[in-house]
Every structure is written in structure tokens, then in C-alpha cells.
Amino acid sequence: MAAEAAAPVSPQPGRCAYFVARKRRFCKMVPARGKRFCGEHGGREEENGRKRIPCPLDPKHTVYEDQLQKHLKKCNSREKPKPVYYSQDINAGLKDTTELPEEQQAPISALSKEELEDLIRKLRRASICINYVLKDQILSHQALQEALNDPQNGDVAFKHLKQQASILGNMERLHLLEPGNCFVEFGAGRGKLSHWVDIALQDSKDVHFLLVERATTRFKVDGKHRKNCFERLQVDIQHLCLNKVPVLVKEKLPVIGIGKHVCGAATDLALRCLVETYAKLCEGEKESPAPKRFKSNETSITSNNSGELHGKPIADSWSPVAGVVIALCCHHRCDWKHYVGQDFFTKVGLGAMEFNYFKRMTSWATCGMRETERKSYATHTKNEEQSNETGEDDQDEYNVDSLQGLLTTEDRKQIGQLCKLLIDHGRIEYLQQRGYEAVLQHYTDLSVSLENVLLTAVPCQSSLAPSTA
């Protein structure tokens, strides 16, 4: 093994003289003329008695002490005015949920053999009520065929395209890929999913896109979006009140919630935002003008096994939330406080403590693939979407090695998958109780993404009990 390179003894000419101990090198920023340090590390020297201090709003950057008040008025970290659609904790769930005591938050590796076996027994007993198997709905869509056949795409880009194509294919199967709707992409990131939906709709005019993302970053693909149809909402889903978004107030379009790998608790927040907050508020506005709806030459929609209408006029089928299509991800990031399936867990004799452990055990679903997949994915950790997909594969805090001798790799994998299914089934029951026909399915192959489960939901159109098959 080659010896580590020695740390430089002096900064490069024209570069900052501050030594970054963590990186074992000097800062590479360029200081102002006549200075030894850059603006970030200017506190290391004083200029004519002027001193730099950390910004009280964000200590990651510094400011001259005598210019502090002026800086605070324009600092990018200052609190900005809340948008009209911001409503504090509107989708957060139950406010009286108590935090687990520390002794019930111990890592799995700290559990005794008896405690771990008891948890697994509870998991298997609770899972008896889930008597269906996820079907494969691995589809594609012609809107992405050209991109899928582009030889310049690398492996990672190709995998994302296959997932996006299957999501669009499932939307088309559910008759959700049509004009007259407002598509809300949760955890939008670059907004690529909305981009492909727009292409599939062939730039229809009677359609809008809301890209919900709490980060301020904008991406190259934003330049391809039609400015009059696309709008970014910079807000945490927890505080998003769709009923106050100007375009929805004005156009009265039904909403379709979409997302590609919506991490952990963000899925629960998105579901509550759609079917509990937005739908209820819309139902309370019956005196409002009739919502717009795309009209086709046909007055009815054919029936299929996914809950679509049969022989009913489109005008009679309007719902504030026309559908939900979300690719699930990162169950270890779920939060009991926000989880929409609390009633289901309570019904099967489980609570916050079991949920806390089960969400951690979901990482076991991919433990058999750790060694083969880790190196491949590690090279792409800077890719936003890829890091979301592989999040569960990097949960070293759960110390799987400590379970050697108690559970085989195959046992851990099976238990992890069962934990995922149990958490997702709670979401299905939540949607069913609110009048939606909700289904879980595999929308892509494991070789494409380890997170290959898609949640879809459409409003129930009959008095028959919704099916979970």
C-alpha cells in the first residue's frame, strides 16, 4: 500500500494561507490583493484593527464586525418572508405524539437475543393480515424511447430513464397521464419526472406542474420547462398547503401527486398533504365554481382492474385528488410522528417503539447485496437521485455484523422486506380509509433499483371494498 502523500508545508502562490486540517492541505481560495487569507478565513488576520467574526445567522461564513448590522439585512441565511402556501406543520400529523424515551431508542446491536426474537415474532404476527403479493407492473412509455435508445447514456442515466418510463407507463395504465390536471412532484429535485410527463402530454396547454423542493438549488433542466406551466415551490412538504397555491386557487384543476424516490417521512407528509389536507379543504368549498376538467371526444372511460371508471361521464368523476403515483424509498428515514399508518400499527398491537426498530430493520432487505452493490454505487454518491435510492444500503449504525450467528443473510433480507411491506401496508390502509383504491407493485427490476416499489392510488368509484391485490 502506497504511503500517504505528505502535507504541503506552504500554500500555493496566490492562494489562501489557511491550513485545512481535515483535508491536510491549504485552502485553495484566492485572497484579495495584499491579503494572506481569503474572505472565508479572513478572521485569521486583522486589517487596520478590523476583525472578522462568524455570522450569527450561519457560522459557516464570517463578516467584518463593524459591518455586522449591514450584513444581517442581506445575508442569504436570514429568515425570508413565508410564501402564501406556507402553513406551519399543516401536514405534520398528530401534535400530541410523545417522543420515545432513550432506553427505547437503543440501536439494534444493543438488543439481547431474547429482545430481538420478540421483535421478530411481533413482526411476523402483525404481517399475517397482509395476505397479498406485490405484482410486477414493469412498464414503459413511448415518450422516453428515444432517450432509452441513446447510446451516449451511461449505466446510471439508463437506470433512471427506465424507472421514469415505468412510472409514466403506470400513470397511463391508470388514465392519469392526460391533460386537465395539475401534477405535483414531491421531492422534485431536478424535476426530471415532471419533464417527461410534460413531453408525454405533448406540451398540452391545459396542464400545470408544481415542483415541490425545499432546497434552493435550480437545475439545468429548469431551462427546458415552459415558464407558464412549471412552478417551483420552495417549501418543506410538512408546511405545504396546496389549497393556497395561486394556480390551484385560480384554475381549480384536480391534482395528481407524483414522485420518484420520495424519502421516508416525506412520503407520509405528501400523502397527508394530498388526501387529508387538500382534499378536505376543497370539499369545504362547495360554493366555488365547478373545477376545470379536460374534455375528450369520448364521454366515458373504460374500466380496468385498477379502479378506473366504467361508463360514467368525466364530469361526474371529478375528485380534488385524481391520483397518487409515488416510488417509495428510504424507509429508515420514516418518523412515527409523521407516519400515516399509526392506526394500522395500533390495530395489530404495535406502537412507536416497534416502528422505531422496524424502520431500522428495513435496511436488512438489501444486506445480501452489500458487497456487490456498495462499490458500484459509491462512485455515484454525488448524484442526488442515486444517493436517495441507495440510502438504505449505507446504514452502518445498525451493525449487521453483530447479528452473525443469530440470523443468516437470507433471514435478515426476508425480515427487512417484511418490515418495508408492513410500513407500506399502513399507508395503503390509510388511503383506503379515505376513499382511495391503493395498490403496491414492483415497477422496475432489482437490477435497476433496489427501491423498486411503486404506490399508486385512485379514488374509489363504487361502494365495493377496495382491493389490495
C-alpha positions as CSV (number, residue, x, y, z in Angstrom):
1,M,0.0,0.0,0.0
2,A,1.4,3.3,-1.0
3,A,2.3,5.8,1.7
4,E,0.1,8.8,2.2
5,A,1.3,11.9,0.5
6,A,3.0,14.4,2.8
7,A,1.0,17.5,3.7
8,P,2.3,20.6,1.9
9,V,4.5,22.9,4.1
10,S,3.3,26.2,2.4
11,P,0.3,27.4,0.4
12,Q,0.4,27.6,-3.4
13,P,1.4,31.0,-4.7
14,G,-1.6,33.4,-4.8
15,R,-3.7,31.1,-2.6
16,C,-5.1,31.4,0.9
17,A,-2.6,30.7,3.8
18,Y,-5.2,28.9,6.0
19,F,-4.3,25.2,6.6
20,V,-7.4,23.0,6.5
21,A,-6.5,20.2,9.0
22,R,-9.4,17.9,7.9
23,K,-8.2,17.9,4.3
24,R,-4.5,18.1,5.2
25,R,-3.8,20.9,2.8
26,F,-4.0,24.7,2.5
27,C,-7.2,26.4,1.4
28,K,-7.3,26.9,-2.4
29,M,-9.4,30.1,-2.4
30,V,-7.8,33.2,-3.9
31,P,-7.4,36.0,-1.3
32,A,-7.9,39.7,-2.2
33,R,-4.8,41.7,-3.3
34,G,-2.5,42.3,-0.4
35,K,-4.1,39.7,1.8
36,R,-2.8,36.4,3.1
37,F,-6.2,34.8,3.7
38,C,-9.4,34.5,1.7
39,G,-12.7,36.1,2.8
40,E,-13.8,32.8,4.5
41,H,-10.7,32.7,6.7
42,G,-10.1,36.4,7.0
43,G,-10.7,36.2,10.7
44,R,-7.1,34.8,11.0
45,E,-5.7,38.3,10.4
46,E,-6.8,41.8,11.2
47,E,-6.8,44.8,8.8
48,N,-6.2,48.2,10.5
49,G,-7.9,46.9,13.6
50,R,-10.9,45.4,11.8
51,K,-11.9,41.9,12.9
52,R,-13.9,39.2,11.2
53,I,-16.4,37.2,13.2
54,P,-18.7,34.3,12.4
55,C,-22.1,35.3,11.1
56,P,-24.7,34.8,13.9
57,L,-27.2,33.5,11.3
58,D,-24.8,31.0,9.8
59,P,-21.4,30.5,11.4
60,K,-20.1,28.8,8.3
61,H,-19.1,32.2,6.9
62,T,-17.6,35.3,8.5
63,V,-18.1,39.1,8.3
64,Y,-16.3,42.2,9.5
65,E,-17.5,43.0,13.0
66,D,-18.1,46.7,12.2
67,Q,-20.3,45.7,9.2
68,L,-22.4,43.1,11.0
69,Q,-25.7,45.0,11.1
70,K,-25.4,45.8,7.4
71,H,-24.6,42.2,6.6
72,L,-27.6,40.8,8.6
73,K,-30.0,42.7,6.3
74,K,-28.8,41.0,3.2
75,C,-27.4,37.7,4.5
76,N,-28.6,34.7,2.4
77,S,-29.2,32.9,5.7
78,R,-31.7,35.4,7.0
79,E,-35.3,34.4,7.5
80,K,-37.3,35.1,4.4
81,P,-41.0,36.0,4.1
82,K,-43.1,32.9,4.1
83,P,-45.0,32.2,0.8
84,V,-48.8,32.3,0.8
85,Y,-48.9,28.5,0.6
86,Y,-46.9,28.1,3.8
87,S,-48.8,26.8,6.8
88,Q,-46.8,25.7,9.8
89,D,-46.9,21.9,10.4
90,I,-50.2,21.5,8.5
91,N,-49.2,18.0,7.2
92,A,-47.1,17.0,10.3
93,G,-49.7,14.6,11.8
94,L,-50.7,14.3,15.4
95,K,-49.3,17.1,17.5
96,D,-49.6,15.2,20.8
97,T,-47.3,12.3,19.8
98,T,-44.8,11.9,22.5
99,E,-41.1,11.1,21.9
100,L,-39.8,7.7,22.7
101,P,-37.6,7.6,25.9
102,E,-33.9,7.0,25.3
103,E,-34.0,3.4,26.5
104,Q,-36.4,2.5,23.7
105,Q,-34.2,4.1,21.1
106,A,-31.2,1.8,21.6
107,P,-29.5,0.5,18.4
108,I,-30.5,-3.0,17.3
109,S,-27.0,-4.2,18.1
110,A,-27.6,-3.4,21.7
111,L,-30.7,-5.6,22.0
112,S,-30.4,-9.0,23.6
113,K,-31.1,-12.2,21.7
114,E,-34.4,-12.5,23.5
115,E,-35.5,-8.9,22.8
116,L,-34.6,-9.3,19.1
117,E,-36.5,-12.6,18.8
118,D,-39.5,-11.0,20.5
119,L,-39.4,-8.1,17.9
120,I,-39.3,-10.6,15.0
121,R,-42.3,-12.6,16.5
122,K,-44.3,-9.3,16.7
123,L,-43.4,-8.5,13.1
124,R,-44.5,-11.9,11.8
125,R,-47.7,-11.9,13.8
126,A,-48.6,-8.4,12.5
127,S,-47.8,-9.4,8.9
128,I,-50.4,-12.2,8.9
129,C,-53.1,-9.7,7.9
130,I,-51.1,-8.8,4.7
131,N,-52.4,-11.6,2.5
132,Y,-51.3,-10.3,-0.9
133,V,-48.2,-10.5,-3.1
134,L,-46.9,-7.5,-5.0
135,K,-47.5,-7.8,-8.7
136,D,-44.9,-6.8,-11.3
137,Q,-46.0,-3.7,-13.3
138,I,-42.8,-3.1,-15.2
139,L,-43.9,-0.9,-18.0
140,S,-42.5,1.7,-20.3
141,H,-43.7,4.8,-22.3
142,Q,-43.0,5.9,-25.8
143,A,-42.1,9.4,-24.7
144,L,-38.8,8.0,-23.4
145,Q,-38.0,5.6,-26.2
146,E,-35.6,7.9,-27.9
147,A,-33.7,8.6,-24.7
148,L,-33.6,5.0,-23.7
149,N,-32.1,4.1,-27.1
150,D,-29.4,6.8,-26.9
151,P,-26.0,5.0,-26.8
152,Q,-24.4,8.1,-25.1
153,N,-26.3,7.3,-21.8
154,G,-24.2,5.8,-19.1
155,D,-25.5,3.0,-16.8
156,V,-26.8,5.3,-14.1
157,A,-28.7,7.5,-16.6
158,F,-30.1,4.5,-18.3
159,K,-31.4,3.1,-15.0
160,H,-33.1,6.4,-14.1
161,L,-34.7,6.5,-17.6
162,K,-36.1,3.0,-17.2
163,Q,-37.6,3.9,-13.8
164,Q,-39.2,7.1,-15.2
165,A,-40.5,5.3,-18.2
166,S,-42.2,2.7,-16.0
167,I,-43.7,5.4,-13.7
168,L,-45.2,7.1,-16.8
169,G,-46.4,3.7,-18.1
170,N,-48.2,3.1,-14.8
171,M,-49.7,6.5,-14.9
172,E,-51.0,5.8,-18.4
173,R,-52.4,2.5,-17.2
174,L,-54.4,4.3,-14.6
175,H,-55.6,7.0,-17.0
176,L,-53.7,9.7,-15.1
177,L,-51.5,10.7,-17.9
178,E,-53.8,13.2,-19.5
179,P,-54.4,17.0,-19.7
180,G,-56.7,18.9,-17.4
181,N,-54.6,18.1,-14.3
182,C,-52.1,19.7,-12.1
183,F,-49.1,17.4,-11.5
184,V,-47.4,17.9,-8.1
185,E,-44.0,16.4,-8.0
186,F,-42.9,15.9,-4.4
187,G,-39.2,15.9,-3.6
188,A,-38.8,17.1,-7.2
189,G,-35.0,17.7,-7.2
190,R,-34.2,18.3,-10.8
191,G,-37.8,17.9,-11.9
192,K,-37.0,15.2,-14.5
193,L,-40.1,13.2,-13.8
194,S,-42.3,16.2,-14.5
195,H,-40.2,17.0,-17.5
196,W,-41.0,13.6,-19.0
197,V,-44.7,13.8,-18.1
198,D,-44.8,17.1,-20.0
199,I,-43.2,15.5,-23.0
200,A,-45.7,12.6,-22.9
201,L,-48.6,15.1,-22.9
202,Q,-47.1,16.7,-26.0
203,D,-46.9,20.2,-24.5
204,S,-50.7,20.4,-23.8
205,K,-51.8,23.8,-22.7
206,D,-54.4,22.7,-20.1
207,V,-51.9,21.3,-17.6
208,H,-49.7,22.6,-14.8
209,F,-46.7,21.3,-12.9
210,L,-45.8,22.2,-9.3
211,L,-42.3,21.1,-8.3
212,V,-42.1,20.8,-4.5
213,E,-38.5,21.0,-3.2
214,R,-37.2,22.6,0.0
215,A,-33.7,23.1,-1.4
216,T,-32.9,26.4,-3.2
217,T,-30.9,24.8,-6.0
218,R,-32.0,25.1,-9.5
219,F,-31.0,22.7,-12.3
220,K,-30.2,22.7,-16.0
221,V,-33.4,21.0,-16.8
222,D,-35.3,24.0,-15.5
223,G,-34.4,25.9,-18.6
224,K,-36.3,23.4,-20.7
225,H,-39.6,23.8,-18.7
226,R,-42.4,26.0,-20.1
227,K,-42.4,29.0,-17.7
228,N,-46.2,29.4,-17.9
229,C,-46.8,25.8,-16.8
230,F,-44.0,25.0,-14.4
231,E,-43.6,26.5,-10.9
232,R,-41.2,25.6,-8.2
233,L,-42.5,25.7,-4.6
234,Q,-39.5,26.1,-2.2
235,V,-41.1,24.7,0.9
236,D,-40.9,21.6,3.1
237,I,-43.8,19.3,2.4
238,Q,-44.6,19.4,6.1
239,H,-45.7,23.0,5.7
240,L,-47.3,22.9,2.2
241,C,-50.9,23.9,1.9
242,L,-51.8,23.2,-1.7
243,N,-55.2,24.9,-1.3
244,K,-53.4,28.2,-1.1
245,V,-51.2,27.8,-4.2
246,P,-52.3,30.6,-6.6
247,V,-52.5,28.5,-9.7
248,L,-54.8,25.9,-8.0
249,V,-56.9,28.7,-6.5
250,K,-57.4,30.2,-9.9
251,E,-57.6,27.1,-12.2
252,K,-59.4,24.7,-9.9
253,L,-57.6,21.7,-11.5
254,P,-57.6,18.2,-10.0
255,V,-54.3,17.3,-8.5
256,I,-52.1,14.2,-9.2
257,G,-49.3,13.6,-6.8
258,I,-46.2,12.1,-8.3
259,G,-42.6,11.4,-7.0
260,K,-39.6,9.3,-7.8
261,H,-38.0,8.0,-4.6
262,V,-39.7,10.2,-2.1
263,C,-37.6,9.6,1.0
264,G,-39.0,8.1,4.2
265,A,-41.3,10.5,6.1
266,A,-41.6,12.7,3.0
267,T,-44.0,10.1,1.6
268,D,-46.2,10.3,4.6
269,L,-46.2,14.1,4.5
270,A,-47.1,14.0,0.8
271,L,-50.0,11.6,1.3
272,R,-51.4,13.7,4.1
273,C,-50.9,16.9,2.1
274,L,-52.9,15.4,-0.8
275,V,-55.7,13.3,0.7
276,E,-56.2,14.8,4.1
277,T,-55.4,18.5,3.8
278,Y,-56.0,19.5,0.2
279,A,-59.0,17.2,-0.5
280,K,-60.8,18.2,2.7
281,L,-60.2,21.9,2.1
282,C,-61.6,21.6,-1.4
283,E,-64.6,19.7,-0.2
284,G,-65.3,22.5,2.1
285,E,-65.5,24.9,-0.8
286,K,-68.6,23.6,-2.5
287,E,-69.8,27.1,-3.3
288,S,-66.7,27.6,-5.6
289,P,-67.1,27.4,-9.4
290,A,-67.1,23.9,-10.9
291,P,-63.5,22.7,-11.4
292,K,-62.0,22.5,-14.9
293,R,-61.7,19.1,-16.4
294,F,-60.2,18.0,-19.7
295,K,-62.9,17.1,-22.2
296,S,-62.2,14.5,-24.8
297,N,-64.4,13.3,-27.7
298,E,-65.4,10.4,-25.5
299,T,-67.7,10.9,-22.5
300,S,-66.6,7.8,-20.7
301,I,-63.6,5.9,-19.6
302,T,-63.2,2.2,-20.0
303,S,-63.0,0.0,-16.9
304,N,-59.9,-1.9,-15.8
305,N,-58.8,-3.7,-12.7
306,S,-57.2,-0.6,-11.2
307,G,-60.2,1.4,-10.2
308,E,-61.0,3.4,-13.3
309,L,-64.5,4.5,-14.2
310,H,-66.8,2.4,-16.4
311,G,-69.4,4.2,-18.5
312,K,-69.5,7.3,-16.3
313,P,-69.2,10.9,-17.6
314,I,-65.9,12.6,-16.8
315,A,-67.8,15.5,-15.2
316,D,-69.3,13.1,-12.6
317,S,-66.0,11.6,-11.7
318,W,-64.1,14.7,-10.6
319,S,-62.1,14.5,-7.4
320,P,-59.8,17.1,-5.8
321,V,-57.0,14.4,-5.9
322,A,-57.3,12.4,-9.1
323,G,-54.5,10.1,-8.2
324,V,-51.2,9.3,-6.5
325,V,-48.1,7.7,-8.1
326,I,-45.1,7.6,-5.8
327,A,-42.0,5.4,-5.9
328,L,-41.1,4.6,-2.3
329,C,-37.7,5.0,-0.8
330,C,-35.6,5.1,2.4
331,H,-37.9,3.5,4.9
332,H,-35.2,4.0,7.6
333,R,-35.9,7.7,7.4
334,C,-39.6,7.3,8.4
335,D,-40.8,9.1,11.5
336,W,-43.5,7.8,13.8
337,K,-44.7,11.3,14.4
338,H,-45.5,11.8,10.7
339,Y,-46.4,8.2,9.8
340,V,-49.9,7.9,8.3
341,G,-50.3,4.3,9.2
342,Q,-50.4,4.7,13.0
343,D,-53.9,3.4,13.2
344,F,-52.9,0.2,11.4
345,F,-49.9,-0.4,13.7
346,T,-52.2,0.1,16.8
347,K,-54.8,-2.3,15.4
348,V,-52.2,-5.1,15.1
349,G,-50.8,-4.4,18.6
350,L,-47.7,-2.4,17.6
351,G,-46.6,1.1,18.6
352,A,-43.9,3.7,18.3
353,M,-41.2,1.5,19.8
354,E,-41.7,-1.3,17.4
355,F,-41.9,1.1,14.5
356,N,-38.6,2.6,15.6
357,Y,-36.9,-0.8,15.3
358,F,-38.8,-2.0,12.2
359,K,-37.8,1.1,10.2
360,R,-34.1,0.4,11.0
361,M,-34.5,-3.3,10.1
362,T,-35.7,-2.3,6.6
363,S,-32.0,-1.8,5.8
364,W,-31.6,-5.6,6.1
365,A,-33.7,-6.0,2.8
366,T,-30.5,-5.3,0.9
367,C,-27.9,-6.7,3.2
368,G,-27.3,-9.7,0.9
369,M,-26.3,-7.2,-1.8
370,R,-24.0,-5.0,0.3
371,E,-20.7,-6.2,-1.0
372,T,-21.7,-6.4,-4.7
373,E,-23.6,-3.1,-4.8
374,R,-21.7,-0.8,-2.4
375,K,-18.6,-0.2,-4.7
376,S,-20.8,0.3,-7.7
377,Y,-23.0,2.9,-6.0
378,A,-20.2,4.6,-4.1
379,T,-18.9,6.2,-7.3
380,H,-22.2,8.0,-7.8
381,T,-22.9,9.3,-4.3
382,K,-22.8,12.9,-5.6
383,N,-25.8,12.1,-7.8
384,E,-28.8,13.3,-5.9
385,E,-31.3,10.7,-7.0
386,Q,-28.9,7.8,-6.8
387,S,-27.9,8.7,-3.2
388,N,-31.6,8.6,-2.3
389,E,-32.1,5.2,-3.9
390,T,-29.1,3.6,-2.0
391,G,-29.7,5.3,1.3
392,E,-30.8,2.1,3.0
393,D,-27.8,0.3,1.9
394,D,-25.5,2.6,3.9
395,Q,-27.0,2.3,7.4
396,D,-23.8,1.1,9.2
397,E,-25.2,2.2,12.5
398,Y,-27.3,-1.0,12.6
399,N,-24.2,-3.1,12.7
400,V,-25.4,-6.1,10.8
401,D,-22.1,-7.9,11.5
402,S,-23.1,-8.1,15.2
403,L,-26.1,-10.3,14.2
404,Q,-23.8,-13.0,12.8
405,G,-24.8,-16.3,14.4
406,L,-28.3,-15.1,15.2
407,L,-29.7,-14.6,11.7
408,T,-28.5,-15.7,8.3
409,T,-28.1,-13.2,5.5
410,E,-31.3,-14.7,3.9
411,D,-33.2,-14.3,7.2
412,R,-32.2,-10.7,7.5
413,K,-33.2,-10.0,3.9
414,Q,-36.6,-11.6,4.4
415,I,-37.2,-9.7,7.7
416,G,-36.1,-6.4,6.1
417,Q,-38.5,-6.9,3.2
418,L,-41.3,-7.7,5.7
419,C,-40.6,-4.5,7.6
420,K,-40.9,-2.5,4.5
421,L,-44.1,-4.2,3.5
422,L,-45.6,-3.7,6.9
423,I,-44.8,0.1,6.9
424,D,-46.1,0.4,3.3
425,H,-49.3,-1.5,4.1
426,G,-50.1,1.0,6.8
427,R,-50.0,3.7,4.1
428,I,-52.3,1.6,1.9
429,E,-54.9,1.2,4.7
430,Y,-54.7,5.0,5.3
431,L,-55.6,5.7,1.7
432,Q,-58.3,3.1,1.6
433,Q,-60.0,4.6,4.7
434,R,-60.1,7.9,2.8
435,G,-61.8,6.6,-0.2
436,Y,-58.9,5.6,-2.5
437,E,-58.1,2.3,-4.2
438,A,-54.5,1.9,-3.3
439,V,-52.0,-0.7,-4.6
440,L,-48.4,-1.6,-4.1
441,Q,-46.5,-3.0,-7.1
442,H,-43.0,-3.7,-8.4
443,Y,-42.4,-1.1,-11.1
444,T,-38.8,-2.0,-12.0
445,D,-36.3,-4.8,-11.6
446,L,-34.0,-5.0,-8.7
447,S,-31.0,-4.8,-11.0
448,V,-32.3,-1.3,-12.0
449,S,-33.1,-0.1,-8.4
450,L,-33.1,-1.7,-5.0
451,E,-36.0,0.5,-4.2
452,N,-38.5,-0.9,-6.7
453,V,-41.9,-0.5,-5.1
454,L,-44.5,1.9,-6.5
455,L,-47.5,3.1,-4.6
456,T,-50.5,4.1,-6.7
457,A,-53.9,5.3,-5.7
458,V,-57.1,6.5,-7.5
459,P,-60.4,7.5,-6.0
460,C,-62.8,4.5,-5.4
461,Q,-65.7,4.7,-7.9
462,S,-68.0,2.1,-6.4
463,S,-69.3,1.0,-3.0
464,L,-67.3,-2.2,-3.3
465,A,-64.4,-2.7,-0.8
466,P,-61.2,-1.7,-2.5
467,S,-58.8,-4.5,-3.4
468,T,-55.2,-4.6,-2.3
469,A,-54.3,-7.4,-4.7
